[in-house]
Every structure is written in C-alpha cells, then in structure tokens.
C-alpha cells in the first residue's frame, strides 16, 4: 500500500473521487509565470527609479557647478577690468558685455538654486552679497585706473578685490549636502566650517 492509498482510506474517500483533474500542474505554471513576470516588472521599476535618481543628481550637479562658476567669474571680473589694454570702444564694449553676461548668469543661477533648495538659495545669496561687498568697489576702482600697456603692468603689485575663496568654499561645503545620503540630513546638521 502506498502513502496515497493509506491517506485515502483513512479519510474514507474513494480513489475515483481523489483522482487528479490536471489543474494542479497548470496552477504551478501560472505561479511560475506570474513570479517571473512580477520579478521582471519589479526589476524594471527599480532600474527606472535608479536611472531617474542618477539623472536628477547629474542635473543638480551641473546646476551647482554653474552657480559656483558664476560666483568665481564675479570675483575675477575686477581683474579683467583692471588688466584691460586700452580704453578703445571695442575693448570697453567687450568688458561691458562680459559684465552684463555675468549678471544674467548670476540671476539665472540664483533662480535655479533657490528653486532647487531654499536653504541653498539663502547660502548662494549670502555668498554673492559677500563677494559683491568687495568686488563692486574694486571694479569701480579698476575702471578709474588707466589701461595697462606693458607686460610688466599686468603684475598688479598687490591690487586686488580681496580673497573670495572663503565665500565660495562655504557654499561648496554646503553643496556636498545635496548629494548622496547627506541629502537626508536637516540643515542644522550641516557642517560648513571645516
């Protein structure tokens, strides 16, 4: 006597009533098919989500790179004015055009940074105002200076709008909190002093 026969006799079921109808094997194939399709769908969703996260991070990285690049250009603008080689209209027009382009860049960066993260927008605005505090008077002074006509004159002998790196560096340290696991930290946990 087999195990099945013993089980049927103890349950008092006749063998004809216990005969398989064939639905058990088809149920196994349905479960296998649903499992395979389900895992493919889940894998596809995970891949899509991770791809979107990478694309978003790349866009954020490029936006912050443009913002920092614009701040650096703002800090360097007085040097361009001071090192102009003449007061000819075409030279002056090029410098003025550069200044206007820089203002447009900074306005676009300010808008993007503020829309990306409010706290980062505040830090960008602070960095820009700190840079402008020394750059604006230095630019005014540079325009008042005569053009440089000799190579040795390009050495400005200490003339400078001041060190802008502390302002840019503070913003750069804060930008690190917009990527990876640090994005989860609230602003009060950001360490920007080091």
Residue frames as a rotation matrix with the C-alpha (Angstrom) as fourth column:
UNK 1
0.576 0.817 0.000 0.00
0.817 -0.576 0.000 0.00
0.000 0.000 -1.000 0.00
UNK 2
-0.332 -0.699 0.634 1.24
0.683 -0.641 -0.349 3.39
0.650 0.317 0.690 -0.96
UNK 3
-0.879 -0.075 -0.471 1.09
0.404 -0.642 -0.652 6.57
-0.253 -0.763 0.594 1.02
UNK 4
-0.783 0.614 -0.102 -1.72
-0.585 -0.670 0.457 7.98
0.212 0.417 0.884 -1.12
UNK 5
-0.209 0.720 -0.662 -3.85
0.001 0.677 0.736 4.87
0.978 0.153 -0.142 -0.74
UNK 6
-0.463 -0.012 -0.886 -3.36
0.845 0.294 -0.446 4.90
0.266 -0.956 -0.126 3.03
UNK 7
-0.957 0.092 -0.276 -4.29
0.016 -0.931 -0.365 8.59
-0.291 -0.354 0.889 3.20
UNK 8
-0.573 0.788 -0.226 -7.40
-0.585 -0.200 0.786 7.99
0.575 0.582 0.575 1.09
UNK 9
-0.182 0.506 -0.843 -8.54
0.402 0.821 0.406 5.08
0.897 -0.265 -0.353 3.24
UNK 10
-0.644 -0.063 -0.763 -8.09
0.762 -0.136 -0.633 6.98
-0.064 -0.989 0.135 6.46
UNK 11
-0.879 0.355 -0.318 -10.07
-0.335 -0.935 -0.118 9.89
-0.340 0.003 0.941 5.06
UNK 12
-0.315 0.758 0.571 -12.68
0.429 0.650 -0.627 7.43
-0.846 0.047 -0.531 3.77
UNK 13
0.191 0.286 -0.939 -12.53
-0.715 -0.615 -0.333 8.80
-0.673 0.735 0.087 0.25
UNK 14
0.703 0.091 0.705 -12.86
0.320 0.845 -0.428 6.62
-0.635 0.527 0.565 -2.78
UNK 15
-0.358 -0.925 0.125 -10.00
0.509 -0.081 0.857 6.57
-0.783 0.370 0.500 -5.27
UNK 16
-0.145 0.350 0.926 -12.30
0.965 -0.157 0.211 7.78
0.219 0.924 -0.314 -8.07
UNK 17
0.857 0.515 -0.020 -13.14
0.501 -0.822 0.272 10.91
0.123 -0.243 -0.962 -6.12
UNK 18
0.582 -0.703 -0.409 -9.48
0.067 -0.459 0.886 11.61
-0.811 -0.543 -0.220 -5.41
UNK 19
0.210 -0.517 0.830 -8.27
0.947 0.320 -0.041 11.33
-0.244 0.794 0.557 -9.00
UNK 20
-0.460 -0.456 -0.762 -6.31
0.289 -0.888 0.357 14.41
-0.840 -0.056 0.540 -10.13
UNK 21
0.629 0.762 0.154 -8.08
0.473 -0.217 -0.854 16.64
-0.617 0.610 -0.497 -12.62
UNK 22
0.086 -0.690 0.719 -4.90
0.978 -0.079 -0.193 18.17
0.190 0.720 0.668 -14.03
UNK 23
0.770 0.242 0.590 -5.48
0.209 -0.970 0.125 21.66
0.603 0.027 -0.797 -12.59
UNK 24
0.831 -0.501 -0.240 -2.70
0.229 -0.086 0.970 21.27
-0.506 -0.861 0.043 -10.02
UNK 25
-0.075 -0.921 0.383 0.07
0.871 0.126 0.474 21.23
-0.485 0.370 0.793 -12.63
UNK 26
0.070 0.136 0.988 -1.38
0.751 -0.660 0.037 24.20
0.657 0.739 -0.148 -14.52
UNK 27
0.965 0.261 -0.006 -1.55
0.188 -0.679 0.709 26.15
0.181 -0.686 -0.705 -11.25
UNK 28
0.378 -0.907 -0.185 2.19
0.579 0.076 0.812 25.59
-0.722 -0.414 0.554 -10.79
UNK 29
-0.313 -0.504 0.805 2.88
0.948 -0.210 0.238 27.05
0.049 0.838 0.544 -14.25
UNK 30
0.530 0.563 0.634 0.67
0.477 -0.816 0.326 30.07
0.701 0.130 -0.701 -13.54
UNK 31
0.919 -0.234 -0.319 2.54
0.223 -0.358 0.907 30.71
-0.326 -0.904 -0.276 -10.29
UNK 32
-0.016 -0.981 0.194 5.90
0.778 0.110 0.619 30.39
-0.628 0.161 0.761 -12.08
UNK 33
-0.145 0.012 0.989 4.78
0.879 -0.457 0.135 32.71
0.454 0.889 0.056 -14.90
UNK 34
0.814 0.492 0.309 3.39
0.287 -0.802 0.524 35.33
0.506 -0.337 -0.794 -12.51
UNK 35
0.696 -0.623 -0.357 6.55
0.385 -0.095 0.918 35.17
-0.606 -0.776 0.174 -10.39
UNK 36
-0.249 -0.831 0.497 8.81
0.903 -0.014 0.429 35.63
-0.350 0.555 0.754 -13.42
UNK 37
0.037 0.332 0.943 6.74
0.693 -0.688 0.215 38.47
0.720 0.645 -0.256 -14.84
UNK 38
0.931 0.352 -0.094 6.41
0.295 -0.578 0.760 40.10
0.213 -0.736 -0.643 -11.45
UNK 39
0.382 -0.864 -0.327 10.13
0.566 -0.062 0.822 39.99
-0.731 -0.499 0.465 -10.82
UNK 40
-0.365 -0.479 0.798 10.79
0.928 -0.257 0.270 41.45
0.075 0.840 0.538 -14.28
UNK 41
0.437 0.609 0.662 8.35
0.491 -0.778 0.392 44.27
0.754 0.153 -0.639 -13.64
UNK 42
0.931 -0.125 -0.342 9.88
0.279 -0.358 0.891 44.97
-0.234 -0.925 -0.298 -10.23
UNK 43
-0.015 -0.997 0.081 13.39
0.792 0.038 0.610 44.89
-0.611 0.073 0.789 -11.69
UNK 44
-0.200 0.018 0.980 12.27
0.845 -0.503 0.182 47.28
0.496 0.864 0.086 -14.44
UNK 45
0.798 0.544 0.260 10.77
0.311 -0.740 0.596 49.65
0.517 -0.395 -0.759 -11.88
UNK 46
0.671 -0.625 -0.399 13.91
0.430 -0.110 0.896 49.57
-0.604 -0.773 0.195 -9.75
UNK 47
-0.278 -0.795 0.540 16.06
0.922 -0.063 0.383 50.22
-0.270 0.604 0.750 -12.82
UNK 48
0.123 0.417 0.900 13.85
0.667 -0.706 0.236 53.14
0.735 0.572 -0.366 -13.86
UNK 49
0.959 0.255 -0.122 13.85
0.252 -0.573 0.780 54.68
0.129 -0.779 -0.614 -10.39
UNK 50
0.347 -0.908 -0.233 17.64
0.573 0.009 0.820 54.38
-0.743 -0.418 0.523 -10.05
UNK 51
-0.311 -0.426 0.849 18.14
0.945 -0.234 0.229 55.82
0.101 0.874 0.475 -13.54
UNK 52
0.496 0.576 0.650 15.90
0.468 -0.807 0.359 58.78
0.732 0.126 -0.670 -12.70
UNK 53
0.898 -0.221 -0.381 17.78
0.298 -0.330 0.896 59.37
-0.324 -0.918 -0.230 -9.44
UNK 54
-0.080 -0.984 0.162 21.10
0.802 0.033 0.596 59.37
-0.592 0.178 0.786 -11.32
UNK 55
-0.183 0.072 0.980 19.76
0.836 -0.514 0.194 61.78
0.518 0.855 0.034 -13.95
UNK 56
0.828 0.529 0.184 18.39
0.328 -0.724 0.608 64.10
0.454 -0.443 -0.773 -11.27
UNK 57
0.619 -0.678 -0.396 21.71
0.436 -0.123 0.892 64.07
-0.653 -0.725 0.219 -9.42
UNK 58
-0.302 -0.743 0.596 23.57
0.929 -0.089 0.360 64.83
-0.214 0.663 0.718 -12.67
UNK 59
0.208 0.469 0.858 21.26
0.611 -0.748 0.260 67.79
0.764 0.470 -0.442 -13.36
UNK 60
0.974 0.137 -0.182 21.71
0.226 -0.502 0.835 69.03
0.023 -0.854 -0.519 -9.78
UNK 61
0.248 -0.963 -0.110 25.50
0.709 0.103 0.697 68.63
-0.660 -0.251 0.708 -10.04
UNK 62
-0.330 -0.343 0.879 25.60
0.906 -0.377 0.193 70.65
0.266 0.860 0.435 -13.27
UNK 63
0.577 0.637 0.511 23.38
0.434 -0.769 0.470 73.37
0.692 -0.050 -0.720 -11.80
UNK 64
0.900 -0.286 -0.329 25.59
0.232 -0.323 0.917 73.80
-0.369 -0.902 -0.224 -8.75
UNK 65
-0.072 -0.954 0.291 28.73
0.882 0.075 0.465 73.72
-0.466 0.290 0.836 -10.90
UNK 66
-0.055 0.135 0.989 27.29
0.746 -0.653 0.130 76.59
0.664 0.745 -0.065 -12.97
UNK 67
0.896 0.434 0.091 26.43
0.247 -0.661 0.709 78.51
0.368 -0.613 -0.699 -9.80
UNK 68
0.565 -0.762 -0.317 29.95
0.443 -0.044 0.895 78.18
-0.696 -0.646 0.313 -8.39
UNK 69
-0.237 -0.642 0.729 31.48
0.967 -0.080 0.243 79.00
-0.098 0.762 0.640 -11.78
UNK 70
0.339 0.460 0.820 29.40
0.563 -0.798 0.215 82.20
0.754 0.389 -0.530 -11.91
UNK 71
0.977 -0.020 -0.213 30.48
0.178 -0.479 0.859 83.25
-0.119 -0.877 -0.465 -8.42
UNK 72
0.142 -0.989 0.030 34.13
0.699 0.122 0.704 82.71
-0.701 -0.079 0.709 -9.34
UNK 73
-0.193 -0.163 0.968 33.67
0.915 -0.387 0.117 84.74
0.355 0.908 0.224 -12.53
UNK 74
0.791 0.515 0.330 32.11
0.339 -0.818 0.465 87.53
0.509 -0.256 -0.821 -10.45
UNK 75
0.777 -0.549 -0.309 35.17
0.246 -0.186 0.951 87.56
-0.579 -0.815 -0.010 -8.18
UNK 76
-0.161 -0.893 0.420 37.53
0.787 0.140 0.600 87.64
-0.595 0.428 0.680 -11.18
UNK 77
0.543 0.482 0.687 35.72
0.827 -0.447 -0.340 90.40
0.143 0.754 -0.642 -13.10
UNK 78
0.915 -0.221 -0.339 37.63
-0.093 -0.930 0.356 93.31
-0.394 -0.294 -0.871 -11.47
UNK 79
-0.036 -0.975 0.218 40.91
0.151 0.210 0.966 91.75
-0.988 0.068 0.140 -12.65
UNK 80
-0.036 0.090 0.995 39.63
0.976 0.217 0.016 91.74
-0.214 0.972 -0.095 -16.24
UNK 81
0.882 0.405 0.241 38.70
0.444 -0.885 -0.139 95.40
0.157 0.230 -0.961 -15.98
UNK 82
0.702 -0.659 -0.270 41.98
-0.203 -0.548 0.811 96.36
-0.682 -0.515 -0.519 -14.32
UNK 83
-0.251 -0.873 0.417 44.05
0.207 0.372 0.905 94.47
-0.946 0.314 0.087 -16.90
UNK 84
0.781 0.514 0.354 42.34
0.464 -0.099 -0.880 96.00
-0.417 0.852 -0.316 -19.92
UNK 85
-0.141 -0.944 0.298 44.88
0.901 0.003 0.434 97.05
-0.410 0.330 0.850 -22.54
UNK 86
-0.921 -0.136 0.365 43.16
0.288 -0.869 0.403 100.20
0.263 0.476 0.839 -23.76
UNK 87
-0.460 0.812 -0.361 40.15
0.137 -0.336 -0.932 102.41
-0.877 -0.478 0.044 -23.42
UNK 88
-0.933 0.153 -0.326 39.22
-0.348 -0.156 0.924 101.91
0.090 0.976 0.199 -27.06
UNK 89
-0.149 0.983 0.112 35.46
-0.986 -0.139 -0.091 101.48
-0.074 -0.124 0.990 -27.59
UNK 90
0.293 0.284 -0.913 35.75
-0.502 0.858 0.106 97.84
0.814 0.427 0.394 -28.74
UNK 91
-0.655 -0.578 -0.487 37.77
0.159 0.525 -0.836 96.86
0.739 -0.625 -0.252 -25.62
UNK 92
-0.867 0.376 0.327 35.35
-0.476 -0.426 -0.769 98.67
-0.150 -0.822 0.549 -23.33
UNK 93
0.056 0.936 -0.346 32.35
-0.970 0.133 0.205 97.18
0.238 0.324 0.916 -25.14
UNK 94
-0.050 -0.135 -0.990 33.75
-0.139 0.982 -0.127 93.66
0.989 0.131 -0.068 -24.70
UNK 95
-0.920 -0.333 -0.206 34.25
0.162 0.154 -0.975 94.21
0.356 -0.930 -0.087 -20.96
UNK 96
-0.598 0.777 0.195 30.81
-0.769 -0.487 -0.414 95.74
-0.227 -0.398 0.889 -20.53
UNK 97
0.161 0.644 -0.748 29.27
-0.777 0.550 0.307 92.85
0.609 0.532 0.589 -22.47
UNK 98
-0.448 -0.422 -0.788 31.12
0.148 0.834 -0.532 90.40
0.881 -0.355 -0.311 -20.25
UNK 99
-0.985 0.087 0.151 29.75
-0.171 -0.312 -0.935 92.18
-0.034 -0.946 0.322 -17.17
UNK 100
-0.199 0.975 -0.095 26.18
-0.979 -0.202 -0.025 92.04
-0.043 0.088 0.995 -18.48
UNK 101
0.095 0.171 -0.981 26.50
-0.423 0.899 0.116 88.36
0.901 0.404 0.157 -19.38
UNK 102
-0.784 -0.462 -0.414 27.81
0.191 0.456 -0.869 87.69
0.591 -0.761 -0.269 -15.90
UNK 103
-0.761 0.581 0.289 24.85
-0.605 -0.473 -0.640 89.49
-0.235 -0.662 0.712 -14.33
UNK 104
0.156 0.837 -0.525 22.46
-0.925 0.310 0.220 87.39
0.347 0.451 0.822 -16.41
UNK 105
-0.211 -0.335 -0.918 24.29
-0.067 0.942 -0.328 84.19
0.975 -0.008 -0.221 -15.43
UNK 106
-0.977 -0.211 -0.007 24.14
0.005 0.014 -1.000 85.08
0.211 -0.977 -0.013 -11.76
UNK 107
-0.394 0.907 0.147 20.42
-0.898 -0.346 -0.272 85.87
-0.196 -0.239 0.951 -11.95
UNK 108
0.274 0.469 -0.840 19.75
-0.662 0.725 0.189 82.52
0.697 0.504 0.509 -13.65
UNK 109
-0.497 -0.538 -0.681 21.88
0.144 0.723 -0.676 80.68
0.856 -0.434 -0.281 -11.10
UNK 110
-0.915 0.205 0.348 20.16
-0.401 -0.368 -0.839 82.45
-0.043 -0.907 0.419 -8.22
UNK 111
0.023 0.989 -0.145 16.76
-0.998 0.033 0.061 81.42
0.065 0.144 0.988 -9.58
UNK 112
0.194 0.023 -0.981 17.82
-0.340 0.939 -0.045 77.82
0.920 0.342 0.190 -10.14
UNK 113
-0.758 -0.556 -0.343 19.49
0.123 0.395 -0.911 77.40
0.641 -0.732 -0.231 -6.74
UNK 114
-0.747 0.534 0.397 16.53
-0.643 -0.426 -0.636 78.95
-0.170 -0.730 0.662 -4.92
UNK 115
0.266 0.892 -0.364 14.11
-0.937 0.328 0.119 76.66
0.226 0.310 0.924 -6.73
UNK 116
-0.028 -0.353 -0.935 16.26
-0.186 0.921 -0.342 73.58
0.982 0.165 -0.091 -6.12
UNK 117
0.026 0.003 -1.000 16.63
0.896 0.444 0.024 74.07
0.444 -0.896 0.008 -2.35
UNK 118
0.804 0.428 0.414 15.56
0.248 -0.873 0.420 77.02
0.541 -0.235 -0.808 -0.21
UNK 119
0.803 -0.549 -0.232 18.46
0.175 -0.155 0.972 76.77
-0.569 -0.822 -0.029 2.27
UNK 120
-0.091 -0.856 0.509 20.97
0.888 0.161 0.430 76.53
-0.450 0.492 0.746 -0.58
UNK 121
0.291 0.287 0.913 19.36
0.730 -0.684 -0.018 79.60
0.619 0.671 -0.408 -2.14
UNK 122
0.998 0.061 0.002 19.96
0.042 -0.709 0.704 81.53
0.044 -0.703 -0.710 1.06
UNK 123
0.406 -0.914 0.006 23.59
0.388 0.179 0.904 80.40
-0.827 -0.365 0.427 1.13
UNK 124
-0.080 -0.386 0.919 24.09
0.996 -0.066 0.059 81.33
0.038 0.920 0.390 -2.53
UNK 125
0.662 0.402 0.632 22.62
0.411 -0.901 0.143 84.78
0.627 0.165 -0.762 -1.93
UNK 126
0.913 -0.373 -0.167 24.88
0.028 -0.351 0.936 85.24
-0.407 -0.859 -0.310 1.11
UNK 127
0.072 -0.930 0.361 27.98
0.737 0.293 0.609 84.18
-0.672 0.222 0.706 -0.87
UNK 128
0.060 0.002 0.998 27.07
0.905 -0.421 -0.054 86.56
0.421 0.907 -0.027 -3.69
UNK 129
0.885 0.292 0.363 26.48
0.144 -0.912 0.385 89.51
0.443 -0.289 -0.849 -1.37
UNK 130
0.692 -0.707 -0.148 29.75
0.185 -0.024 0.982 88.80
-0.698 -0.707 0.114 0.49
UNK 131
-0.117 -0.725 0.679 31.63
0.927 0.165 0.336 88.66
-0.356 0.668 0.653 -2.81
UNK 132
0.312 0.334 0.889 29.92
0.733 -0.680 -0.002 91.82
0.604 0.653 -0.457 -4.09
UNK 133
0.923 0.051 -0.382 30.87
0.327 -0.630 0.705 93.71
-0.204 -0.775 -0.598 -0.92
UNK 134
0.126 -0.945 -0.302 34.50
0.087 -0.293 0.952 93.79
-0.988 -0.146 0.046 -2.10
UNK 135
-0.352 -0.270 0.896 34.10
0.847 0.314 0.428 93.21
-0.397 0.910 0.118 -5.85
UNK 136
0.607 0.663 0.438 31.87
0.787 -0.578 -0.215 96.20
0.111 0.475 -0.873 -6.57
UNK 137
0.841 -0.342 -0.420 34.26
-0.152 -0.893 0.424 98.80
-0.520 -0.292 -0.803 -5.08
UNK 138
-0.152 -0.948 0.279 37.23
0.131 0.261 0.956 97.04
-0.980 0.182 0.084 -6.69
UNK 139
-0.042 0.215 0.976 35.52
0.978 0.210 -0.004 97.08
-0.206 0.954 -0.219 -10.08
UNK 140
0.921 0.390 0.018 34.76
0.389 -0.913 -0.122 100.78
-0.032 0.119 -0.992 -9.70
UNK 141
0.490 -0.825 -0.282 38.41
-0.281 -0.455 0.845 101.41
-0.825 -0.335 -0.454 -8.80
UNK 142
-0.247 -0.593 0.767 39.59
0.546 0.569 0.615 99.26
-0.801 0.570 0.183 -11.74
UNK 143
0.435 0.465 0.771 37.54
0.899 -0.278 -0.339 101.35
0.057 0.841 -0.539 -14.18
UNK 144
0.980 -0.059 -0.192 39.11
-0.017 -0.977 0.214 104.50
-0.200 -0.207 -0.958 -12.71
UNK 145
0.168 -0.980 0.105 42.66
0.063 0.117 0.991 103.20
-0.984 -0.160 0.082 -13.25
UNK 146
0.143 -0.177 -0.974 44.41
-0.923 -0.378 -0.067 103.81
-0.357 0.909 -0.217 -16.58
UNK 147
0.963 0.189 -0.192 44.68
-0.256 0.866 -0.431 100.89
0.085 0.464 0.882 -19.02
UNK 148
0.351 -0.867 0.353 47.77
-0.137 0.325 0.936 98.69
-0.926 -0.377 -0.005 -18.83
UNK 149
0.858 -0.047 -0.512 50.01
-0.511 -0.176 -0.841 98.99
-0.051 0.983 -0.175 -21.87
UNK 150
-0.143 -0.954 -0.264 53.07
-0.878 0.245 -0.411 96.97
0.457 0.173 -0.873 -20.82
UNK 151
0.162 0.130 -0.978 53.62
0.050 0.989 0.140 93.35
0.986 -0.071 0.154 -19.85
UNK 152
-0.758 -0.511 -0.405 55.11
0.421 0.091 -0.903 94.32
0.498 -0.855 0.146 -16.50
UNK 153
-0.714 0.558 0.423 51.99
-0.660 -0.739 -0.138 96.36
0.235 -0.378 0.895 -15.79
UNK 154
0.126 0.770 -0.625 49.94
-0.358 0.623 0.696 93.14
0.925 0.136 0.354 -15.78
UNK 155
-0.385 -0.273 -0.882 51.57
0.756 0.454 -0.471 92.42
0.529 -0.848 0.032 -12.43
UNK 156
0.385 0.743 0.547 49.16
0.325 -0.664 0.673 94.40
0.864 -0.081 -0.498 -10.31
UNK 157
-0.583 -0.789 0.191 51.57
0.105 -0.307 -0.946 94.80
0.805 -0.532 0.262 -7.38
UNK 158
-0.940 0.175 -0.292 49.09
0.318 0.141 -0.938 93.94
-0.123 -0.974 -0.188 -4.66
UNK 159
-0.573 0.806 -0.148 45.97
-0.818 -0.574 0.039 95.44
-0.054 0.143 0.988 -6.23
UNK 160
-0.906 0.287 -0.313 43.14
0.234 0.953 0.194 93.01
0.354 0.102 -0.930 -5.54
UNK 161
-0.113 0.935 0.337 39.41
-0.505 -0.346 0.791 92.85
0.856 -0.081 0.511 -4.87
UNK 162
-0.107 0.024 0.994 40.18
-0.976 0.187 -0.109 90.61
-0.189 -0.982 0.004 -1.88
UNK 163
-0.957 -0.287 -0.042 40.04
-0.290 0.953 0.089 86.90
0.014 0.097 -0.995 -1.25
UNK 164
-0.118 0.980 -0.159 36.73
-0.968 -0.079 0.237 85.46
0.219 0.182 0.959 -2.45
UNK 165
-0.487 -0.153 -0.860 37.56
-0.273 0.962 -0.017 81.81
0.830 0.227 -0.510 -1.75
UNK 166
-0.984 0.159 0.075 36.15
-0.022 0.312 -0.950 81.68
-0.175 -0.937 -0.304 1.79
UNK 167
-0.261 0.947 -0.189 32.70
-0.752 -0.322 -0.574 82.65
-0.605 -0.007 0.796 0.44
UNK 168
0.109 0.233 -0.966 32.86
-0.879 0.476 0.016 80.17
0.464 0.848 0.257 -2.43
UNK 169
-0.751 -0.503 -0.428 34.30
-0.255 0.818 -0.516 77.47
0.609 -0.278 -0.742 -0.15
UNK 170
-0.763 0.548 0.342 31.44
-0.376 0.054 -0.925 77.80
-0.525 -0.835 0.165 2.33
UNK 171
0.219 0.865 -0.451 28.96
-0.917 0.024 -0.397 77.30
-0.333 0.501 0.799 -0.48
UNK 172
-0.137 -0.349 -0.927 30.93
-0.701 0.695 -0.158 74.34
0.700 0.628 -0.340 -1.86
UNK 173
-0.973 -0.221 0.063 30.85
-0.193 0.634 -0.749 72.61
0.126 -0.741 -0.660 1.53
UNK 174
-0.355 0.920 0.168 27.08
-0.541 -0.055 -0.839 73.13
-0.762 -0.389 0.518 1.70
UNK 175
0.123 0.383 -0.915 26.63
-0.982 0.177 -0.058 71.74
0.140 0.907 0.398 -1.82
UNK 176
-0.788 -0.474 -0.393 28.06
-0.416 0.881 -0.226 68.42
0.454 -0.014 -0.891 -0.61
UNK 177
-0.796 0.534 0.285 24.88
-0.101 0.347 -0.932 68.05
-0.597 -0.771 -0.222 1.49
UNK 178
0.114 0.845 -0.523 22.74
-0.844 -0.195 -0.499 67.96
-0.523 0.498 0.691 -1.65
UNK 179
0.099 -0.151 -0.984 24.15
-0.767 0.618 -0.172 64.60
0.634 0.772 -0.054 -2.79
UNK 180
-0.559 -0.372 -0.741 24.13
-0.016 0.898 -0.439 61.02
0.829 -0.233 -0.508 -1.52
UNK 181
-0.089 0.518 -0.851 22.99
0.849 0.486 0.206 60.07
0.520 -0.704 -0.483 1.95
UNK 182
-0.800 -0.286 -0.527 23.69
0.551 -0.698 -0.457 63.57
-0.237 -0.656 0.716 3.27
UNK 183
-0.717 0.612 0.335 20.61
-0.120 -0.581 0.805 64.82
0.687 0.537 0.490 1.42
UNK 184
0.110 0.807 -0.581 18.59
0.532 0.446 0.720 63.27
0.839 -0.388 -0.380 4.23
UNK 185
-0.450 -0.368 -0.814 20.19
0.893 -0.215 -0.396 65.48
-0.029 -0.904 0.426 6.90
UNK 186
0.746 0.666 0.003 18.37
0.666 -0.746 0.026 68.63
0.020 -0.017 -1.000 8.00
UNK 187
0.491 -0.558 0.669 20.23
0.147 -0.704 -0.695 71.91
0.859 0.440 -0.264 7.54
UNK 188
0.742 -0.192 0.642 21.01
-0.649 -0.446 0.616 72.26
0.168 -0.874 -0.456 11.25
UNK 189
0.749 -0.473 0.464 23.22
0.133 0.794 0.594 69.16
-0.649 -0.382 0.657 10.92
UNK 190
0.793 -0.484 0.369 25.29
0.402 -0.039 -0.915 70.58
0.457 0.874 0.164 8.04
UNK 191
0.483 -0.735 -0.475 28.93
0.455 -0.253 0.854 71.27
-0.748 -0.629 0.213 8.94
UNK 192
0.798 -0.127 0.588 30.29
0.521 -0.345 -0.781 74.04
0.302 0.930 -0.209 6.75
UNK 193
0.892 -0.451 0.018 33.02
-0.390 -0.750 0.535 75.44
-0.228 -0.485 -0.845 8.98
UNK 194
0.188 -0.879 0.438 35.75
-0.087 0.430 0.899 72.95
-0.978 -0.207 0.005 8.02
